[in-house]
Amino acid sequence: MLLQPNPEIWSAIEQRRMIRLVYHNRVRIVEPHDHGILNGSVQLLAYQIDGSSSRPLPNWLLMKTGEIGEIQLLDQNFPGGRPTPSGRHVKWDEFFIRVKPADEQQAAVKAELSSTT
């Protein structure tokens, strides 16, 4: 079986757009951060900020994309990457995409704006 990135998740990460999704029968609002293959399955690491959860929010959530349903890209953006409490990232078997850190994204926007003036 060929493991592929989810195109909606990829777009959301590229555009820093929040996602509404259903995972384990709970509606969740998340910031998508990393997308890749871990332990033989395609997964998404996201920062859940709203919706239903068995843990206090906000919180990090690692989800198998095959168990995610009803993905909807929202019009709301988020600043970009967040620091992790441990300072470490998931060690992906294969890495598809990671959201840019907030400071890198802001620098890119400033550079783009200055080149058009």
Sequence and secondary structure as in RCSB ss.txt:
>XXXX:A:sequence
MLLQPNPEIWSAIEQRRMIRLVYHNRVRIVEPHDHGILNGSVQLLAYQIDGSSSRPLPNWLLMKTGEIGEIQLLD
QNFPGGRPTPSGRHVKWDEFFIRVKPADEQQAAVKAELSSTT
>XXXX:A:secstr
      HHHHHHHHHTEEEEEEETTEEEEEEEEEEEEETTEEEEEEEEEEE  SS SSEEEEEEGGGEEEEEEEE
EE   B   TTS     SEEEEE  BHHHHHHHHHHHHHHT 
